[in-house]
Amino acid sequence: MAAFVHIKIESARAKLILYCKMPPKFFNLPSGFNQRLLRRSAGPTFLLSGLFFSFNLWAAPDEIKNDAFEFRSVMVGHKSKAVQAVSVNLGSGPTLIEFDFSQRTNDLHDAMRVRYRLEGYEDQWHDHDCQMWIGVRFYNALEDGVGQKSFEARAGDSAGWRQSLETSPLTHRRELVTCPPGADHLWVVITSAGPPATVGTYVVANLNVFKMTTNGAWIPAMTPLDEDLQSWSEGTVRHWQRDGDRPSMAKVVNVGTPPQKALAIVDTDGAAHAEWHTAPGVSLKVRPGDRLLLEWDEMFSIGVCDVNFAHYDKLSAGKYIFHVECFDALDRPTGIQGRLAVLVPPPLWLLPWFWLTVGIASAALTVMVTRYMHSRRIRRELNWHRALEKERLRIAQDIHDDLGARLTEVSLKSALAKDRPDAPPAVIEDFEQISTMCRDLVESLYATVWTVNPENDNLHALGEFLCQIAVRLTDQAKLACRLKVPNLPKDIEISTGVRHNIAMSVTEAIHNVIKHAKATEVCLTASFEAGVFVVLVEDNGCGFDPAQASAGNGMKNMRDRLASVDGNCLIENRAGGGTTVQMRVSLRKRSLYRYGNETRL
């Protein structure tokens, strides 16, 4: 019965569980063997796990859940990207990115501030534009509005905001106002009547309104807000009145330490607003052109509840988490959030495997082009050599059929003229010389034809030709001839130059025997072993004097001819008389071309 090893690998971004099947004897083996087997089996196991983590490196974290928000679409350059449950791949180099999302439950009358940020790209949260404001409304004597001047607190937080009214500092502001034409009196207004979706907290304290006199002095124009708040009782403030769609959101709050009372708008309704304004019965009388000075301290945290899209111009390659979250009126997280894993893969040319592939492809292309150019050059050379061989064959045939036939005809006519009864002796002798010269010329011509003919460019034909040379020369000299030439291979091709130099060297060696050795027998031996062609010319003559042999040209010519084809010549006297001429030519280094399975040398 097999046993199983349970390997569990977990991380914050991925989880992998492997079950490895092991034979039961594995657990009873010596510890050293077990460790070796574990090391052998651990390689594929952890390679698999490495591939798993590489594959999941860009995957969304397991803890991402979108119970509160729904990501409806993600647009990149006006093209929609497929959104998985918790992740989206934007592709390389995305521009004009827009996330479209919504809350699954959206109660506007108990709304929360919605903010978003892209982790890995930025640290700050984003709000859509909105505002609450403090200002003055001007009315004429008929209670018709004739103008308004507002001073806004825009989306975001005031300086030093700490998500608490007690610990957050107030910011002092001063603004000048000129009364418009037709103005008779004014109200001071604190309101959240910006966009309807505006939510958050706006606090105003220490409000004072001053009016400029004709001599340029500033005098109080209305009761300071601090004095009005001292008479605060059960939500009412002297000289001030709540108003708006939901007046209950206009509150009196304590700020700072020690506590100080202030007017506040705590707006949690995405479809309504609230405001404080001075009571109509205590409105401030003004005239057109009057100059007023407003001074107050404020703190705020303002946003909107209907954020449903986010826009980014461009993202570089990397992994991001898009966060969208709900905050209360004091900008404290509520835990209601949604997250989307965003992948921007790097361009292909920035990936290591891309350049590896390019390198391999470039190397392969270089090899292919090199091989193609080499094969093209070889084919061109082969075609040239084939054409050359055809021309050599044509020349050999022309020499044999034309010049050889004419020389033979001259030899025959000379022989017939010599046998005429009326021919003088001197003429007969001349015809005899002519006939002999023609026969010699025909033999030399046939040797040339043999050398030129490409059909003889092989070792077997060379061996046969050497035998013919030995037999012909010894017959003319009335010497006995022994041949020791085995059946040489036909698939070893030899170039014309190599054949010619070997044949001329053998001819020179036999001529030396006939002229100088006083021999009665010549032995020709040829063999081919380990890529070396060896020819021996042996005689039973009187030998030779090395000093006299060195002075002649024959021995030198043989050595020079063989050296030109990577060969050598060794001449030695044998004990008991006779001479051995050994000629060795290495054919392994002279491989030039290959036709099929045959080798050209």
C-alpha positions as CSV (number, residue, x, y, z in Angstrom):
1,M,0.0,0.0,0.0
2,A,1.4,3.4,-1.1
3,A,2.0,6.2,1.3
4,F,1.6,9.9,0.5
5,V,3.7,12.9,1.5
6,H,1.7,16.0,1.9
7,I,3.6,19.2,1.0
8,K,1.7,22.5,1.6
9,I,3.1,25.8,0.4
10,E,1.3,29.0,1.3
11,S,2.0,32.7,0.9
12,A,0.0,35.9,1.0
13,R,-0.5,35.7,-2.7
14,A,-0.8,32.1,-3.6
15,K,-1.3,28.6,-2.2
16,L,0.0,25.3,-3.4
17,I,-0.7,21.8,-2.0
18,L,1.2,18.9,-3.5
19,Y,0.7,15.2,-2.8
20,C,3.7,13.0,-3.6
21,K,3.2,9.3,-3.8
22,M,6.0,7.2,-2.1
23,P,6.4,3.5,-1.8
24,P,5.9,2.1,1.7
25,K,9.5,0.9,1.9
26,F,10.7,4.4,1.5
27,F,10.0,5.2,5.1
28,N,11.9,2.1,6.4
29,L,15.1,2.7,4.4
30,P,18.3,4.1,5.9
31,S,18.2,7.9,6.5
32,G,21.1,8.6,4.1
33,F,19.2,6.8,1.2
34,N,16.0,8.6,2.2
35,Q,17.8,11.9,2.0
36,R,19.2,11.1,-1.4
37,L,15.8,10.0,-2.7
38,L,14.2,13.1,-1.3
39,R,16.8,15.3,-3.0
40,R,16.1,13.6,-6.3
41,S,12.4,13.9,-6.0
42,A,12.4,17.4,-4.5
43,G,13.8,18.8,-7.8
44,P,10.7,18.2,-9.9
45,T,8.5,19.0,-7.0
46,F,9.9,22.4,-6.3
47,L,10.3,23.1,-10.0
48,L,6.6,22.6,-10.3
49,S,6.0,24.8,-7.3
50,G,8.4,27.4,-8.7
51,L,6.4,27.4,-12.0
52,F,3.2,27.7,-10.0
53,F,4.5,30.8,-8.1
54,S,5.8,32.3,-11.3
55,F,2.5,31.8,-12.9
56,N,0.7,33.2,-9.9
57,L,3.1,36.1,-9.3
58,W,0.7,38.4,-11.1
59,A,-2.5,36.8,-9.6
60,A,-4.8,38.6,-7.3
61,P,-4.3,38.0,-3.5
62,D,-6.6,35.5,-2.0
63,E,-8.0,38.0,0.5
64,I,-9.5,40.4,-2.1
65,K,-13.3,40.3,-1.9
66,N,-15.7,42.7,-3.5
67,D,-18.9,42.3,-1.4
68,A,-19.6,46.0,-1.2
69,F,-18.6,47.2,-4.7
70,E,-19.1,45.9,-8.2
71,F,-16.5,46.7,-10.9
72,R,-18.6,47.0,-14.0
73,S,-15.9,47.7,-16.5
74,V,-12.3,48.9,-17.1
75,M,-11.6,50.9,-20.2
76,V,-8.2,51.4,-21.8
77,G,-8.0,53.9,-24.6
78,H,-11.8,53.5,-25.2
79,K,-11.5,49.7,-25.3
80,S,-13.0,47.5,-22.7
81,K,-10.9,45.1,-20.8
82,A,-12.3,41.8,-19.4
83,V,-12.8,42.1,-15.6
84,Q,-12.4,38.9,-13.7
85,A,-13.9,38.5,-10.2
86,V,-11.0,40.3,-8.5
87,S,-8.5,41.1,-11.2
88,V,-8.0,42.7,-14.6
89,N,-5.1,42.7,-17.1
90,L,-4.7,46.1,-18.8
91,G,-2.0,44.9,-21.3
92,S,1.3,46.6,-21.9
93,G,1.7,50.4,-21.9
94,P,-2.0,51.3,-21.1
95,T,-3.2,54.9,-21.5
96,L,-6.4,56.7,-20.7
97,I,-7.5,54.1,-18.1
98,E,-10.9,54.4,-16.6
99,F,-12.4,52.2,-13.8
100,D,-16.2,52.0,-13.6
101,F,-17.6,50.8,-10.4
102,S,-20.7,51.1,-8.1
103,Q,-21.9,50.2,-4.6
104,R,-24.0,47.2,-4.4
105,T,-26.3,48.9,-1.9
106,N,-26.7,52.7,-2.2
107,D,-28.9,54.4,0.4
108,L,-28.5,58.1,-0.4
109,H,-30.2,59.1,2.9
110,D,-27.5,57.4,4.9
111,A,-24.7,58.0,2.5
112,M,-21.0,57.7,3.1
113,R,-18.1,59.4,1.5
114,V,-16.5,57.2,-1.3
115,R,-12.8,57.6,-2.1
116,Y,-10.4,55.7,-4.2
117,R,-6.7,55.2,-4.8
118,L,-4.3,53.0,-6.8
119,E,-1.9,51.2,-4.5
120,G,1.5,51.0,-6.1
121,Y,1.0,54.1,-8.0
122,E,0.0,56.7,-5.4
123,D,-0.5,57.0,-1.6
124,Q,-3.3,59.7,-1.4
125,W,-7.0,59.1,-1.6
126,H,-9.0,60.8,-4.3
127,D,-12.4,62.6,-4.0
128,H,-14.5,63.9,-6.8
129,D,-14.9,67.7,-6.8
130,C,-17.5,69.1,-4.5
131,Q,-17.8,71.9,-1.9
132,M,-19.5,73.3,1.1
133,W,-19.3,77.1,1.8
134,I,-19.8,80.1,4.0
135,G,-21.0,83.3,2.4
136,V,-23.5,86.2,2.4
137,R,-26.8,86.5,0.5
138,F,-28.0,90.0,-0.4
139,Y,-31.7,90.9,-0.5
140,N,-33.6,94.1,-1.5
141,A,-36.4,95.7,0.5
142,L,-38.9,93.4,-1.1
143,E,-37.0,90.3,0.1
144,D,-35.8,89.5,-3.4
145,G,-32.3,88.1,-3.8
146,V,-30.0,90.5,-5.5
147,G,-26.7,88.7,-5.1
148,Q,-24.5,86.2,-3.3
149,K,-20.9,85.8,-2.4
150,S,-19.6,82.4,-1.2
151,F,-16.3,81.2,0.1
152,E,-15.8,77.5,-0.6
153,A,-14.3,74.7,1.3
154,R,-13.6,72.2,-1.5
155,A,-13.3,68.4,-1.5
156,G,-10.7,67.0,0.8
157,D,-9.6,67.8,4.3
158,S,-8.6,71.0,6.0
159,A,-5.0,71.4,7.1
160,G,-4.0,69.1,10.0
161,W,-7.3,67.1,9.9
162,R,-7.1,64.2,12.3
163,Q,-10.6,62.6,11.8
164,S,-11.7,64.1,15.1
165,L,-13.3,67.5,16.0
166,E,-11.5,67.5,19.3
167,T,-8.0,67.1,17.9
168,S,-8.1,68.7,14.5
169,P,-7.0,72.4,14.3
170,L,-9.0,75.3,13.1
171,T,-7.8,77.4,10.1
172,H,-8.4,81.2,10.2
173,R,-9.8,83.0,7.1
174,R,-10.6,86.6,6.2
175,E,-12.5,87.7,3.1
176,L,-13.7,91.1,1.8
177,V,-17.2,91.6,0.4
178,T,-18.7,94.6,-1.5
179,C,-22.5,95.0,-1.4
180,P,-24.1,94.8,-4.8
181,P,-26.6,97.3,-6.3
182,G,-30.0,97.1,-4.8
183,A,-28.8,95.5,-1.6
184,D,-30.8,96.3,1.6
185,H,-29.9,93.7,4.0
186,L,-28.0,90.3,4.1
187,W,-27.9,86.9,5.6
188,V,-24.7,85.1,6.6
189,V,-25.0,81.4,5.4
190,I,-23.2,78.2,6.2
191,T,-24.4,75.4,3.9
192,S,-23.7,72.1,2.3
193,A,-25.7,73.2,-0.8
194,G,-23.0,72.2,-3.3
195,P,-23.6,69.2,-5.5
196,P,-26.4,67.1,-4.0
197,A,-24.0,64.1,-3.5
198,T,-21.7,66.2,-1.2
199,V,-21.3,64.6,2.2
200,G,-18.9,65.3,5.2
201,T,-18.4,67.8,7.9
202,Y,-17.9,71.6,7.8
203,V,-17.3,73.5,11.0
204,V,-17.3,77.3,11.5
205,A,-16.2,79.0,14.7
206,N,-15.4,82.5,15.9
207,L,-17.3,84.2,13.1
208,N,-17.3,88.0,13.0
209,V,-18.6,90.5,10.4
210,F,-17.2,94.0,10.3
211,K,-18.3,97.0,8.3
212,M,-16.1,99.8,7.0
213,T,-17.1,103.4,8.0
214,T,-16.7,106.4,5.9
215,N,-13.4,107.3,7.6
216,G,-12.0,103.8,6.8
217,A,-12.4,102.2,10.2
218,W,-13.9,98.7,10.7
219,I,-16.7,98.4,13.2
220,P,-18.6,95.3,14.3
221,A,-21.7,94.9,12.1
222,M,-23.4,92.0,14.0
223,T,-23.1,90.1,17.2
224,P,-20.1,87.8,17.2
225,L,-20.9,84.1,16.8
226,D,-19.2,83.3,20.1
227,E,-21.8,85.3,22.0
228,D,-24.7,83.8,20.1
229,L,-23.4,80.3,21.0
230,Q,-23.2,81.1,24.7
231,S,-27.0,81.3,24.7
232,W,-27.3,77.9,23.0
233,S,-30.1,75.8,24.5
234,E,-31.5,72.5,23.2
235,G,-30.2,72.9,19.7
236,T,-31.2,76.6,19.2
237,V,-28.8,79.4,18.7
238,R,-29.7,83.1,19.2
239,H,-29.8,85.0,15.9
240,W,-29.3,81.8,13.8
241,Q,-31.7,79.5,12.2
242,R,-31.5,76.0,10.7
243,D,-32.7,75.4,7.1
244,G,-32.3,73.2,4.1
245,D,-33.8,69.8,3.0
246,R,-32.7,68.2,6.2
247,P,-32.2,70.9,8.9
248,S,-31.3,68.2,11.5
249,M,-27.9,67.9,9.8
250,A,-27.1,71.5,10.9
251,K,-25.5,71.0,14.4
252,V,-23.8,72.7,17.2
253,V,-20.6,70.9,18.1
254,N,-17.6,71.1,20.5
255,V,-14.2,71.6,18.9
256,G,-10.7,71.7,20.2
257,T,-9.3,71.4,23.7
258,P,-10.6,73.0,25.9
259,P,-14.0,72.5,24.2
260,Q,-15.4,75.4,22.2
261,K,-18.8,75.5,20.6
262,A,-19.1,76.0,16.8
263,L,-21.7,75.7,14.1
264,A,-21.4,72.6,11.9
265,I,-22.9,70.9,8.9
266,V,-22.7,67.2,9.3
267,D,-24.1,66.0,5.9
268,T,-24.8,62.3,5.6
269,D,-27.5,62.6,2.9
270,G,-26.6,62.2,-0.7
271,A,-29.9,63.8,-1.9
272,A,-30.3,66.7,0.6
273,H,-28.5,69.5,2.2
274,A,-28.6,71.5,5.4
275,E,-27.6,75.0,6.4
276,W,-27.2,77.6,9.1
277,H,-28.1,81.2,8.3
278,T,-28.8,84.3,10.3
279,A,-32.4,84.7,11.4
280,P,-34.5,87.0,9.2
281,G,-35.4,89.3,12.1
282,V,-31.8,90.1,12.8
283,S,-30.5,90.5,9.3
284,L,-27.8,93.1,8.8
285,K,-28.8,96.4,7.1
286,V,-26.5,97.5,4.3
287,R,-26.3,99.8,1.3
288,P,-25.0,99.2,-2.2
289,G,-21.2,99.7,-2.2
290,D,-20.7,99.0,1.5
291,R,-17.5,97.1,2.2
292,L,-17.7,94.2,4.7
293,L,-15.0,92.0,6.3
294,L,-15.8,88.4,7.3
295,E,-13.4,86.6,9.7
296,W,-13.9,83.0,10.9
297,D,-12.1,79.8,11.8
298,E,-12.9,76.5,10.0
299,M,-12.2,72.9,9.7
300,F,-13.7,70.4,7.3
301,S,-13.6,67.0,5.7
302,I,-15.7,66.9,2.5
303,G,-16.3,64.4,-0.2
304,V,-19.1,62.9,-2.3
305,C,-21.1,59.7,-2.1
306,D,-21.7,59.0,-5.7
307,V,-18.1,58.3,-7.0
308,N,-18.4,55.6,-9.6
309,F,-15.4,56.1,-11.9
310,A,-11.7,56.8,-11.7
311,H,-9.4,58.0,-14.4
312,Y,-5.6,57.6,-14.9
313,D,-3.7,58.9,-17.9
314,K,-0.9,56.3,-18.0
315,L,0.5,53.4,-16.0
316,S,3.9,51.8,-16.2
317,A,4.5,48.1,-16.0
318,G,3.8,46.6,-12.6
319,K,1.2,45.2,-10.1
320,Y,-1.3,47.5,-8.6
321,I,-4.4,47.2,-6.3
322,F,-7.3,49.6,-7.0
323,H,-9.0,50.4,-3.7
324,V,-12.4,52.0,-3.3
325,E,-13.7,52.5,0.2
326,C,-16.4,54.2,2.2
327,F,-15.7,56.7,4.9
328,D,-18.0,58.4,7.5
329,A,-18.6,62.1,7.9
330,L,-15.3,62.5,9.8
331,D,-13.3,60.6,7.2
332,R,-12.9,57.5,9.2
333,P,-12.8,54.2,7.3
334,T,-16.0,52.1,7.7
335,G,-14.6,48.8,6.4
336,I,-16.9,48.9,3.4
337,Q,-14.6,48.6,0.5
338,G,-13.8,46.9,-2.8
339,R,-10.4,46.0,-4.4
340,L,-9.3,45.0,-7.8
341,A,-5.9,43.6,-8.7
342,V,-4.5,45.4,-11.7
343,L,-1.8,43.9,-13.9
344,V,0.2,45.9,-16.4
345,P,2.7,43.4,-17.9
346,P,5.9,44.9,-19.2
347,P,6.4,45.2,-23.0
348,L,7.8,42.1,-24.6
349,W,11.2,43.8,-25.3
350,L,11.7,44.3,-21.5
351,L,11.2,40.6,-20.7
352,P,14.4,38.5,-20.3
353,W,12.9,35.6,-22.2
354,F,12.2,37.9,-25.1
355,W,15.8,38.8,-25.6
356,L,16.8,35.2,-25.1
357,T,14.4,34.3,-27.9
358,V,15.7,37.1,-30.0
359,G,19.2,35.9,-29.4
360,I,18.3,32.3,-30.3
361,A,16.4,33.4,-33.3
362,S,19.3,35.7,-34.4
363,A,21.8,32.9,-33.9
364,A,19.6,30.5,-35.8
365,L,19.1,33.0,-38.6
366,T,22.8,33.6,-38.8
367,V,23.5,29.9,-38.9
368,M,20.8,29.5,-41.6
369,V,22.2,32.4,-43.7
370,T,25.7,31.1,-43.3
371,R,24.8,27.6,-44.2
372,Y,22.8,28.9,-47.2
373,M,25.7,31.0,-48.4
374,H,28.1,28.2,-47.9
375,S,25.9,25.7,-49.7
376,R,25.4,28.2,-52.5
377,R,29.1,28.6,-52.8
378,I,29.6,24.9,-52.7
379,R,26.9,24.4,-55.4
380,R,28.6,27.1,-57.5
381,E,31.9,25.4,-57.2
382,L,30.4,22.0,-57.8
383,N,28.8,23.3,-61.0
384,W,32.0,24.8,-62.0
385,H,33.9,21.6,-61.5
386,R,31.2,19.6,-63.3
387,A,31.5,21.9,-66.2
388,L,35.3,21.6,-66.0
389,E,35.1,17.8,-66.0
390,K,32.8,17.9,-69.0
391,E,35.3,20.1,-70.8
392,R,38.2,17.8,-69.8
393,L,36.3,14.8,-71.1
394,R,35.6,16.6,-74.4
395,I,39.3,17.5,-74.8
396,A,40.3,13.9,-74.0
397,Q,37.9,12.5,-76.5
398,D,39.0,15.0,-79.2
399,I,42.7,14.2,-78.6
400,H,42.0,10.5,-78.7
401,D,39.7,10.5,-81.7
402,D,41.5,13.2,-83.8
403,L,45.1,13.7,-82.9
404,G,45.6,10.1,-81.9
405,A,44.1,8.8,-85.1
406,R,46.3,11.1,-87.3
407,L,49.5,10.0,-85.4
408,T,48.6,6.4,-85.9
409,E,48.0,7.1,-89.6
410,V,51.4,8.7,-89.9
411,S,53.0,5.7,-88.2
412,L,51.4,3.3,-90.5
413,K,52.3,5.2,-93.7
414,S,55.9,5.4,-92.5
415,A,56.0,1.7,-91.9
416,L,54.6,1.1,-95.4
417,A,57.0,3.5,-97.1
418,K,59.9,1.8,-95.3
419,D,58.9,-1.6,-96.9
420,R,59.0,-0.3,-100.5
421,P,61.5,-2.2,-102.6
422,D,62.8,0.9,-104.4
423,A,63.4,2.9,-101.2
424,P,67.0,3.9,-100.6
425,P,68.6,2.7,-97.3
426,A,68.8,6.2,-96.0
427,V,65.2,6.9,-96.6
428,I,64.3,3.5,-95.0
429,E,66.2,4.6,-91.8
430,D,64.4,7.9,-91.8
431,F,61.0,6.2,-92.1
432,E,62.0,3.9,-89.3
433,Q,62.7,6.8,-87.0
434,I,59.5,8.6,-87.9
435,S,57.5,5.4,-87.2
436,T,59.2,5.0,-83.8
437,M,58.7,8.7,-82.9
438,C,55.0,8.4,-83.8
439,R,54.6,5.3,-81.6
440,D,56.2,7.1,-78.7
441,L,54.1,10.2,-79.3
442,V,50.9,8.1,-79.4
443,E,51.8,6.4,-76.1
444,S,52.6,9.8,-74.5
445,L,49.4,11.2,-76.0
446,Y,47.3,8.3,-74.5
447,A,48.9,9.0,-71.1
448,T,47.9,12.6,-71.4
449,V,44.4,11.6,-72.4
450,W,44.2,9.3,-69.4
451,T,45.4,12.1,-67.1
452,V,42.8,14.6,-68.4
453,N,39.9,12.2,-68.5
454,P,37.7,12.8,-65.3
455,E,36.5,9.2,-65.4
456,N,39.9,8.2,-64.1
457,D,39.9,10.4,-61.1
458,N,39.8,7.5,-58.6
459,L,42.3,5.3,-56.8
460,H,41.3,2.2,-58.6
461,A,42.0,3.7,-62.1
462,L,45.3,5.0,-60.8
463,G,46.4,1.6,-59.7
464,E,45.5,0.1,-63.1
465,F,47.4,2.9,-64.9
466,L,50.5,2.3,-62.8
467,C,50.4,-1.4,-63.8
468,Q,50.1,-0.4,-67.5
469,I,53.1,1.9,-67.1
470,A,55.2,-0.8,-65.5
471,V,54.3,-3.5,-68.0
472,R,54.8,-1.2,-71.0
473,L,58.2,0.0,-69.9
474,T,59.6,-3.4,-68.8
475,D,58.4,-5.0,-72.0
476,Q,60.3,-2.4,-74.0
477,A,63.4,-3.1,-71.9
478,K,63.0,-6.9,-72.0
479,L,62.7,-7.1,-68.2
480,A,60.5,-9.3,-66.1
481,C,57.7,-7.5,-64.2
482,R,55.9,-8.5,-61.1
483,L,52.8,-6.7,-60.0
484,K,51.5,-6.7,-56.4
485,V,48.5,-4.4,-56.7
486,P,45.3,-5.4,-54.9
487,N,41.8,-4.3,-55.9
488,L,42.0,-0.6,-54.8
489,P,38.8,1.2,-53.8
490,K,36.9,3.1,-56.5
491,D,35.1,5.5,-54.1
492,I,38.3,7.3,-53.3
493,E,38.5,10.1,-55.9
494,I,41.8,11.7,-56.7
495,S,42.4,15.0,-58.5
496,T,44.1,15.2,-61.8
497,G,47.2,16.8,-60.4
498,V,47.7,14.1,-57.7
499,R,47.3,11.3,-60.3
500,H,49.7,13.0,-62.7
501,N,52.5,13.5,-60.2
502,I,52.2,9.9,-58.8
503,A,52.2,8.5,-62.4
504,M,55.3,10.6,-63.4
505,S,57.2,9.6,-60.3
506,V,56.6,5.9,-60.9
507,T,57.6,6.3,-64.5
508,E,60.8,8.1,-63.5
509,A,61.6,5.3,-60.9
510,I,61.2,2.5,-63.6
511,H,63.3,4.5,-66.1
512,N,66.1,4.7,-63.5
513,V,65.9,1.0,-63.1
514,I,66.1,0.4,-66.8
515,K,68.9,2.9,-67.4
516,H,71.2,2.3,-64.3
517,A,70.3,-0.7,-62.2
518,K,71.3,-3.5,-64.7
519,A,68.4,-5.4,-63.3
520,T,66.5,-8.4,-64.8
521,E,63.3,-7.9,-62.8
522,V,61.1,-5.0,-61.6
523,C,58.4,-5.4,-58.9
524,L,55.6,-2.8,-58.5
525,T,53.6,-2.9,-55.2
526,A,50.7,-0.5,-54.4
527,S,48.5,-0.4,-51.3
528,F,46.1,1.9,-49.5
529,E,45.8,1.9,-45.7
530,A,44.6,4.5,-43.1
531,G,44.3,7.2,-45.8
532,V,47.9,6.7,-47.1
533,F,48.6,5.5,-50.7
534,V,52.0,3.6,-50.8
535,V,53.8,2.6,-54.0
536,L,57.0,0.5,-54.0
537,V,59.3,0.1,-57.1
538,E,61.8,-2.7,-56.4
539,D,64.6,-4.2,-58.6
540,N,67.3,-6.9,-58.3
541,G,70.0,-4.7,-59.9
542,C,73.3,-3.5,-58.7
543,G,72.0,-0.7,-56.5
544,F,73.2,2.9,-56.7
545,D,75.7,5.4,-55.4
546,P,73.8,8.1,-53.3
547,A,76.4,10.7,-54.2
548,Q,76.0,10.2,-58.0
549,A,72.2,9.9,-57.6
550,S,72.0,13.2,-55.8
551,A,73.8,15.0,-58.6
552,G,71.1,14.0,-61.2
553,N,67.7,15.6,-61.8
554,G,65.6,12.4,-61.8
555,M,65.6,11.8,-58.0
556,K,65.1,15.5,-57.3
557,N,62.1,15.7,-59.7
558,M,60.5,12.7,-58.0
559,R,60.8,14.2,-54.5
560,D,59.5,17.6,-55.7
561,R,56.5,16.0,-57.5
562,L,55.5,14.0,-54.4
563,A,56.1,16.9,-52.0
564,S,53.7,19.0,-54.0
565,V,50.9,16.5,-53.3
566,D,51.8,16.1,-49.5
567,G,53.9,13.0,-50.2
568,N,57.5,11.9,-49.8
569,C,60.0,9.6,-51.5
570,L,62.5,7.3,-49.8
571,I,65.2,5.5,-51.8
572,E,67.4,2.8,-50.2
573,N,69.8,0.0,-51.3
574,R,68.7,-3.5,-50.2
575,A,71.1,-6.0,-48.7
576,G,72.2,-8.4,-51.4
577,G,71.7,-6.0,-54.2
578,G,68.8,-4.1,-55.6
579,T,67.0,-0.8,-54.8
580,T,63.7,0.1,-53.3
581,V,61.9,3.3,-54.1
582,Q,59.1,4.0,-51.6
583,M,56.5,6.7,-52.4
584,R,53.9,7.7,-49.8
585,V,51.1,10.1,-50.4
586,S,48.5,11.0,-47.7
587,L,45.1,11.3,-49.2
588,R,43.2,12.3,-46.0
589,K,44.2,15.9,-46.1
590,R,43.4,16.3,-49.8
591,S,39.6,15.9,-49.5
592,L,38.1,18.7,-51.6
593,Y,34.5,17.9,-52.6
594,R,31.9,15.3,-51.8
595,Y,29.4,13.9,-54.3
596,G,26.8,11.8,-52.5
597,N,28.7,9.3,-50.6
598,E,31.9,9.7,-52.6
599,T,34.9,11.8,-51.7
600,R,36.9,13.9,-54.2
601,L,40.7,14.2,-53.4
